[in-house]
Amino acid sequence: MPDPAVDPAVETENQRYRRLVSKAWNDPELGPLVRKLAKAEFPEVTLPEDTMAPLLEPFKKQNQALADELKAMREERAAEKAAAIELAKAKQDSDFSERLKKARQEFNLTDEGFDKMVAHMKETGNYSDPRGAAAFIVSQNPPPPPPGPLYGPGDLNFAGSSQVDDNYKLLHQNPEKYFDSEVRKMLSNPRDYVAKEMGDQYATLAFGR
């Protein structure tokens, strides 16, 4: 429907109406709605869409097929990416668990010690060094000293103990002289020597009362 070229100053009411309809007919936004309404009201009217639709239909189908294929490819790539992320996360979790286990075994941590190690890692935000965290916990919580030795004083040093023992010192400085000295002691009074070194009960068993 062509837009009639009419001088607005002299156009009639009918010409104004035709100009308005023509403008609406060709408007990019209103045009499709106006033409659809005209087709519904006057089915015999031939619209531009009626002429172009058969020509555009193959292109529409082709574009739709391409759009569907592109969507499928995007979904497939998204699924592969998600699977790769999950696999990497699982491997990372597995490696981390293994390093935690090794650190616990190396430092012989109890359940309490292990919990402290994990808490230290959370506190510092450093999850890359479980072994360092275990070492820190052990350094901050050293194991209690073992009970005193079964024989002799608990604070032995190279001289025997915190109280200097001349015999023990002699053993370190001159073993042969120490041996000769002990032999003389034993030969001079065997029972007293055994009683002193091993106890009265062994002396009694060996020598009688």
C-alpha positions as CSV (number, residue, x, y, z in Angstrom):
1,M,0.0,0.0,0.0
2,P,1.9,3.1,-1.2
3,D,2.1,6.2,0.9
4,P,0.1,8.8,-1.2
5,A,2.1,11.9,-1.8
6,V,-0.3,14.6,-0.8
7,D,0.3,18.1,0.4
8,P,-0.8,18.2,4.1
9,A,-2.2,21.7,3.6
10,V,-4.8,20.6,1.0
11,E,-5.4,16.9,1.8
12,T,-8.8,15.7,2.6
13,E,-9.9,13.7,5.7
14,N,-9.8,10.6,3.6
15,Q,-6.3,11.3,2.4
16,R,-5.2,11.8,5.9
17,Y,-6.7,8.5,6.9
18,R,-4.9,6.8,4.0
19,R,-1.6,8.4,4.9
20,L,-2.0,7.3,8.6
21,V,-2.8,3.7,7.5
22,S,0.1,3.7,5.1
23,K,2.5,4.8,7.8
24,A,1.2,2.2,10.3
25,W,1.3,-0.4,7.5
26,N,5.0,0.2,6.9
27,D,6.1,0.9,10.5
28,P,8.8,-1.6,11.6
29,E,7.0,-2.3,14.9
30,L,3.4,-1.7,14.1
31,G,3.5,-3.0,10.5
32,P,3.4,-6.7,11.3
33,L,0.5,-6.3,13.7
34,V,-1.5,-4.1,11.2
35,R,-0.9,-6.5,8.3
36,K,-1.9,-9.5,10.5
37,L,-5.1,-7.7,11.5
38,A,-5.8,-6.8,7.8
39,K,-5.3,-10.4,6.8
40,A,-7.7,-11.6,9.5
41,E,-10.3,-9.0,8.4
42,F,-9.7,-9.4,4.6
43,P,-8.3,-12.9,3.9
44,E,-8.1,-12.2,0.1
45,V,-5.5,-9.4,0.7
46,T,-2.0,-10.5,-0.4
47,L,0.7,-9.3,2.1
48,P,4.4,-9.1,1.6
49,E,4.8,-11.9,4.0
50,D,2.6,-14.1,1.8
51,T,5.1,-13.6,-1.0
52,M,8.3,-13.9,1.0
53,A,7.3,-16.7,3.3
54,P,7.8,-19.6,0.8
55,L,11.2,-18.1,-0.2
56,L,12.3,-17.6,3.4
57,E,11.1,-20.9,4.8
58,P,14.1,-23.0,3.7
59,F,16.4,-20.4,5.3
60,K,14.4,-20.4,8.5
61,K,14.7,-24.2,8.7
62,Q,18.4,-24.0,8.0
63,N,18.9,-21.3,10.6
64,Q,16.9,-23.3,13.1
65,A,18.9,-26.4,12.5
66,L,22.1,-24.5,13.0
67,A,20.8,-22.9,16.2
68,D,19.8,-26.4,17.5
69,E,23.2,-27.8,16.6
70,L,25.0,-24.9,18.2
71,K,22.9,-25.3,21.4
72,A,23.7,-29.0,21.5
73,M,27.4,-28.3,21.1
74,R,27.3,-25.7,23.9
75,E,25.5,-28.1,26.2
76,E,28.0,-30.9,25.4
77,R,31.0,-28.6,26.1
78,A,29.4,-27.4,29.3
79,A,28.8,-31.1,30.4
80,E,32.5,-32.0,29.5
81,K,33.7,-28.9,31.4
82,A,31.6,-29.8,34.5
83,A,32.9,-33.5,34.3
84,A,36.5,-32.3,34.0
85,I,36.0,-30.0,37.0
86,E,34.5,-32.8,39.1
87,L,37.3,-35.2,38.1
88,A,40.0,-32.6,39.0
89,K,38.2,-31.9,42.3
90,A,38.0,-35.6,43.1
91,K,41.7,-36.1,42.3
92,Q,42.6,-33.1,44.4
93,D,40.5,-34.3,47.3
94,S,42.2,-37.8,47.0
95,D,45.7,-36.3,46.9
96,F,44.9,-34.1,49.9
97,S,43.5,-37.0,51.9
98,E,46.6,-39.0,51.1
99,R,48.9,-36.2,52.3
100,L,46.9,-35.8,55.5
101,K,47.2,-39.5,56.1
102,K,51.0,-39.6,55.5
103,A,51.6,-36.5,57.7
104,R,49.6,-38.2,60.5
105,Q,51.5,-41.4,60.2
106,E,54.9,-39.7,60.0
107,F,54.4,-37.8,63.2
108,N,52.3,-40.5,64.9
109,L,49.4,-38.2,65.7
110,T,46.6,-39.3,67.9
111,D,43.0,-38.3,67.0
112,E,43.4,-35.2,69.1
113,G,46.6,-34.3,67.4
114,F,45.2,-34.8,64.0
115,D,42.2,-32.6,64.8
116,K,44.7,-29.9,66.0
117,M,46.6,-30.2,62.8
118,V,43.5,-29.7,60.7
119,A,42.4,-26.8,62.9
120,H,45.8,-25.2,62.4
121,M,45.5,-25.5,58.6
122,K,42.0,-23.9,58.7
123,E,43.3,-21.1,61.0
124,T,46.2,-20.2,58.7
125,G,44.3,-20.9,55.5
126,N,47.2,-23.0,54.3
127,Y,46.0,-26.4,53.0
128,S,49.0,-27.1,50.8
129,D,51.4,-28.4,53.6
130,P,49.8,-31.0,55.9
131,R,53.3,-32.1,56.9
132,G,54.3,-28.6,58.0
133,A,51.1,-28.3,60.0
134,A,51.7,-31.7,61.7
135,A,55.3,-30.7,62.6
136,F,54.0,-27.4,64.1
137,I,51.5,-29.2,66.3
138,V,54.2,-31.7,67.5
139,S,56.5,-28.8,68.3
140,Q,53.8,-27.0,70.2
141,N,52.7,-30.2,72.0
142,P,55.8,-32.3,72.6
143,P,55.2,-35.8,73.9
144,P,55.7,-36.3,77.6
145,P,59.0,-37.7,78.7
146,P,59.0,-41.4,79.3
147,P,59.1,-42.6,82.8
148,G,62.5,-42.9,84.5
149,P,64.9,-45.6,83.2
150,L,64.7,-49.0,84.8
151,Y,68.3,-48.8,86.0
152,G,70.4,-46.0,87.4
153,P,69.5,-42.3,87.8
154,G,67.2,-40.5,85.4
155,D,69.6,-37.6,84.6
156,L,72.6,-39.5,83.4
157,N,75.4,-37.7,81.7
158,F,78.9,-38.6,80.5
159,A,80.0,-38.6,84.2
160,G,77.2,-40.8,85.4
161,S,74.5,-38.4,86.5
162,S,74.1,-34.9,87.8
163,Q,76.1,-36.1,90.8
164,V,79.5,-37.0,89.5
165,D,80.2,-40.7,89.7
166,D,83.9,-41.3,89.7
167,N,83.6,-44.9,88.6
168,Y,81.3,-44.1,85.7
169,K,83.5,-41.3,84.7
170,L,86.5,-43.7,84.8
171,L,84.6,-46.1,82.5
172,H,84.4,-43.4,79.8
173,Q,87.9,-42.1,80.2
174,N,89.8,-45.4,80.6
175,P,87.8,-48.6,80.2
176,E,90.8,-50.9,80.9
177,K,91.6,-49.2,84.2
178,Y,87.9,-49.3,85.1
179,F,87.8,-53.0,84.4
180,D,90.9,-53.6,86.5
181,S,89.3,-51.6,89.4
182,E,86.1,-53.5,89.3
183,V,87.8,-56.9,89.2
184,R,89.9,-55.9,92.3
185,K,86.7,-54.9,94.1
186,M,85.0,-58.1,93.2
187,L,87.9,-60.3,94.2
188,S,88.4,-58.5,97.5
189,N,84.8,-59.1,98.6
190,P,82.7,-61.0,96.1
191,R,79.5,-61.1,98.2
192,D,79.5,-57.3,98.9
193,Y,80.2,-56.6,95.2
194,V,77.3,-58.7,94.0
195,A,75.0,-57.3,96.7
196,K,75.9,-53.7,95.7
197,E,75.5,-54.3,91.9
198,M,72.6,-56.7,91.8
199,G,71.0,-56.7,95.3
200,D,71.1,-58.7,98.5
201,Q,68.8,-61.4,97.1
202,Y,71.2,-62.3,94.4
203,A,74.1,-62.2,96.8
204,T,72.3,-64.5,99.2
205,L,71.5,-67.0,96.3
206,A,75.1,-67.0,95.3
207,F,76.9,-67.0,98.6
208,G,74.3,-67.7,101.3
209,R,73.8,-65.6,104.3
